[in-house]
């Protein structure tokens, strides 16, 4: 009887884990989610990544190519690509002592003796590792990823590829194809996999710390399920135990990243709902916006700041709010925007893959335009656009109220020139929201120090008013249409929040932020 009860309990727990994973990704099954999950780098690939990053750090490719010049552009591109390939093999040779541990020593030494066209397989692998690493770790390669993608984008041109006589592109290594090629695809249907890849967080969805014993129990359970799967599928498939563990860890990494990025969005939704009634404005903390009549017009006050005429301080007045909303309209506008950001973060891996496909398309060429922020590569983004419109349609259908603002998704134009700019913008969402969430949720702990508590009472009257002042200011002026390409369109909403972060130094609560440990919205990238 006890064995039967234990089996029932385990079955229930497995169902709970599966349901939780569906919630994390917005309803995607584990198998569907894994189609766009990149495979973790192995030891060999980490060495190649170091070679690539070092190469990109010293290369001046985009400085030489994306400029107005009388010299033939195809010739400049070919010279730049060949230079990068030469640098990569040279740096790889210099580090061959380390590479020998992964069997790369002889391969790199041989590559250094050959022309780049004879090293196509190795070069393709090096550049694929960089693309995959960026999806796995969006915070990495912040100043070199654009150079990498633009170099590969140029190599996809038919005239350039004829001149080079070799290519640099290959498919990204994804978890699902990797498992299926090794006859291990059935692991994605195994109920235990949900427990093996489920994120273990130290806090709950509301930011409350979980008991240490509970966290340790979850870690132990996750490790036990992983070891079971590794032993079982490593024995009955073509893949080794290390390969199975690599795939499981890759899936677990992806779910953890999605969880970390979605949590601040959902937490802000909760803070909006709990602290502001859409029908009854709180005294001193109304979300009503009065945009400048000089810089907004018609509809929901869509501002001309998108085209660089507005600027915007995010705080009203000249160059301030571009939108004119009543309290309930602004509440709905913020709610719908945050719901859309949740959907986007839940599907970020798919959007990364789509952006990669659009940037490296052989059928869609780019044009070099002066967009008002220097020369930019303007290229259509059909795959990303299709995904974004599907996500937007889902949020609009789930919304109980009519859609507030415009539904325009700027892609491949002067506002969002290409898929690289798009994906970079939306990786900023959790970086913007997390510091705000951390501060608001940490106010009680912040005020536990007597001197800080006295400061809050002298400056803001009490903790509640400090919290409301921060939230009200962000929900108003983080969504007021300000910024160089602000407005009520889809990308303009994010621009407004981005603009708000640049103005936080002028807010009355800025010193409270600093004393709480705040050091910027993006770590060292302030």
C-alpha positions, -999 to 999 in steps of 0.1 A, spaced: 0 0 0 28 24 9 46 17 -24 14 25 -43 9 57 -23 45 68 -31 40 61 -68 9 82 -68 28 110 -50 56 109 -76 31 109 -105 14 140 -90 48 157 -85 58 150 -121 25 165 -133 31 196 -112 66 200 -126 53 196 -162 26 222 -156 51 246 -140 73 243 -171 43 251 -193 37 282 -172 73 294 -175 72 293 -213 36 304 -218 21 270 -226 49 255 -248 55 218 -244 90 207 -233 96 191 -268 85 223 -286 106 245 -264 137 224 -270 136 231 -308 151 265 -302 174 257 -272 211 258 -282 235 231 -270 259 241 -242 295 246 -253 319 217 -247 356 220 -238 367 221 -274 341 248 -283 351 270 -253 386 271 -267 373 281 -301 351 308 -284 382 323 -268 399 324 -302 368 341 -318 364 367 -290 401 376 -292 398 379 -330 368 402 -328 384 424 -301 413 433 -324 394 434 -357 383 467 -372 359 451 -397 329 473 -393 350 504 -391 364 497 -425 332 483 -442 303 504 -429 316 537 -441 312 559 -471 342 552 -494 351 554 -530 369 520 -528 349 490 -540 328 477 -511 330 440 -521 368 443 -521 368 459 -486 345 431 -473 366 403 -488 398 418 -474 382 423 -439 369 387 -438 402 372 -449 420 393 -423 397 380 -396 402 344 -407 440 349 -406 438 365 -372 417 336 -359 441 309 -371 471 329 -358 456 333 -324 445 297 -323 481 287 -331 494 309 -303 471 291 -278 478 256 -293 493 245 -260 459 247 -243 441 234 -273 461 201 -272 440 190 -243 410 188 -266 427 174 -296 428 207 -314 465 212 -314 473 193 -346 442 206 -363 450 243 -356 487 239 -366 476 224 -399 451 252 -405 477 278 -399 497 264 -429 467 265 -452 447 291 -471 414 302 -454 394 284 -482 409 251 -470 399 257 -434 362 262 -441 349 236 -417 370 249 -388 361 285 -395 324 277 -398 326 259 -364 344 289 -348 317 314 -360 288 290 -351 301 287 -316 300 325 -312 264 327 -324 253 299 -302 271 313 -272 254 346 -275 219 330 -274 231 309 -244 246 340 -226 230 372 -239 252 392 -215 283 380 -232 300 395 -263 283 429 -257 307 448 -278 317 422 -304 285 403 -313 274 430 -338 307 428 -355 304 390 -357 269 391 -372 277 418 -397 308 399 -409 287 368 -414 259 388 -430 284 401 -456 298 366 -462 263 354 -472 263 378 -502 266 359 -535 293 383 -548 313 380 -516 311 342 -514 322 340 -550 352 361 -542 361 342 -511 354 308 -526 342 295 -492 314 302 -467 313 308 -430 278 298 -421 264 266 -406 233 256 -388 232 263 -350 236 232 -329 203 227 -311 192 203 -284 164 185 -303 184 176 -335 213 166 -313 192 141 -293 173 128 -324 205 122 -343 217 101 -313 184 81 -311 177 98 -278 147 118 -288 125 98 -265 140 116 -235 120 146 -244 88 126 -237 101 112 -204 82 127 -174 113 127 -153 129 153 -176 106 180 -162 121 175 -127 156 173 -141 154 207 -159 130 227 -137 147 258 -123 156 259 -86 153 295 -74 162 308 -40 131 330 -39 95 326 -49 76 346 -75 69 374 -50 106 378 -41 103 360 -7 133 338 2 126 301 4 138 281 34 173 267 29 161 231 35 135 235 8 161 247 -17 185 219 -9 157 193 -12 148 206 -47 184 206 -58 188 170 -45 157 159 -64 168 176 -96 202 159 -93 187 125 -87 164 127 -117 193 139 -139 215 110 -129 187 85 -136 182 99 -171 219 101 -178 225 64 -168 194 51 -186 197 70 -219 235 68 -220 232 30 -220 205 26 -246 213 53 -272 242 62 -294 250 92 -272 274 89 -243 264 98 -207 284 131 -210 263 139 -241 230 132 -224 241 153 -194 251 181 -218 217 181 -234 199 180 -200 220 209 -187 214 229 -218 176 226 -214 179 234 -177 199 265 -185 173 277 -210 144 273 -185 164 291 -158 172 321 -181 135 323 -191 124 322 -155 149 349 -145 138 372 -173 100 366 -169 99 371 -131 105 408 -130 79 414 -157 53 394 -138 63 410 -105 57 444 -120 23 433 -132 15 422 -96 28 456 -82 6 475 -107 -25 454 -98 -19 455 -60 -11 492 -57 -32 510 -83 -69 506 -89 -77 512 -126 -110 528 -118 -101 548 -87 -69 569 -87 -51 572 -54 -46 607 -40 -13 621 -51 -6 589 -71 -28 591 -102 -14 576 -134 -30 603 -155 -8 617 -183 -10 651 -200 12 651 -230 26 682 -247 2 694 -273 32 706 -292 46 671 -297 16 647 -297 -15 644 -318 -46 624 -324 -56 590 -312 -37 580 -280 -13 609 -283 13 591 -305 43 614 -303 66 626 -330 96 619 -307 100 586 -327 116 607 -355 139 626 -332 118 657 -327 109 650 -291 139 640 -270 119 636 -238 128 639 -202 103 613 -190 89 637 -165 65 660 -183 69 695 -196 91 704 -225 104 673 -242 84 652 -216 53 631 -219 41 625 -255 9 607 -246 -23 620 -231 -41 593 -210 -66 592 -182 -57 572 -152 -76 541 -162 -63 543 -198 -27 546 -186 -33 517 -162 -45 495 -191 -17 507 -214 10 497 -188 -8 464 -181 -10 454 -217 26 464 -224 39 444 -195 18 414 -206 34 417 -241 69 418 -225 61 386 -206 52 369 -238 83 381 -255 106 370 -227 89 336 -227 97 332 -264 131 349 -263 150 318 -275 128 315 -305 132 352 -312 170 348 -310 169 320 -336 146 340 -358 168 371 -356 198 349 -365 180 336 -396 169 371 -407 203 386 -403 220 358 -422 194 354 -449 207 350 -484 175 365 -500 172 397 -480 199 423 -486 206 453 -464 210 490 -472 233 514 -454 212 543 -442 218 573 -420 189 567 -395 196 597 -374 219 577 -352 247 572 -377 250 547 -405 230 516 -399 223 484 -418 186 485 -427 172 450 -435 138 434 -435 130 409 -407 102 387 -420 108 358 -395 110 381 -365 81 402 -377 59 371 -381 67 359 -346 61 394 -330 28 398 -347 17 364 -335 27 373 -299 10 406 -301 -22 390 -315 -22 366 -286 -19 394 -260 -46 414 -277 -70 385 -277 -63 378 -240 -68 414 -230 -102 421 -215 -101 457 -227 -96 472 -261 -60 476 -271 -46 510 -260 -21 527 -283 -8 516 -317 -1 480 -328 28 490 -351 58 468 -348 88 487 -363 112 463 -380 136 470 -409 130 508 -408 148 538 -394 135 531 -359 145 494 -357 169 490 -386 174 452 -384 169 421 -363 201 427 -343 188 461 -330 154 445 -322 169 416 -302 192 439 -284 163 462 -273 143 434 -258 171 418 -239 171 451 -219 136 445 -205 147 424 -174 177 447 -169 153 477 -166 127 460 -144 148 439 -121 165 469 -102 131 485 -97 116 452 -84 146 447 -61 143 481 -46 106 480 -40 106 445 -25 136 455 -4 122 486 12 113 469 45 148 455 48 163 489 38 143 506 66 154 481 92 185 503 97 175 531 121 193 559 102 179 549 69 144 546 83 147 581 97 158 593 63 128 577 46 104 593 72 120 627 68 120 627 30 90 605 20 68 604 53 68 566 53 78 534 35 45 531 17 48 566 2 83 558 -10 71 527 -27 42 544 -44 63 573 -55 87 550 -73 60 528 -89 38 558 -98 67 576 -115 77 545 -135 42 535 -145 36 571 -157 69 583 -171 83 549 -181 53 546 -205 47 582 -216 59 580 -252 91 599 -245 124 592 -261 139 597 -295 117 571 -311 90 569 -284 53 569 -288 26 543 -282 38 518 -309 53 485 -297 89 495 -297 82 531 -286 69 517 -252 103 501 -246 121 533 -257 101 552 -231 112 529 -203 148 530 -216 145 568 -215 132 567 -179 163 548 -167 186 575 -182 167 602 -161 166 584 -128 194 606 -114 169 635 -114 143 616 -94 135 625 -58 141 588 -48 174 584 -65 195 587 -33 173 560 -17 181 538 -47 218 544 -43 218 537 -5 200 504 -12 229 492 -33 217 502 -67 246 507 -92 229 511 -125 204 493 -147 230 471 -164 259 466 -140 290 482 -154 271 491 -185 254 522 -170 
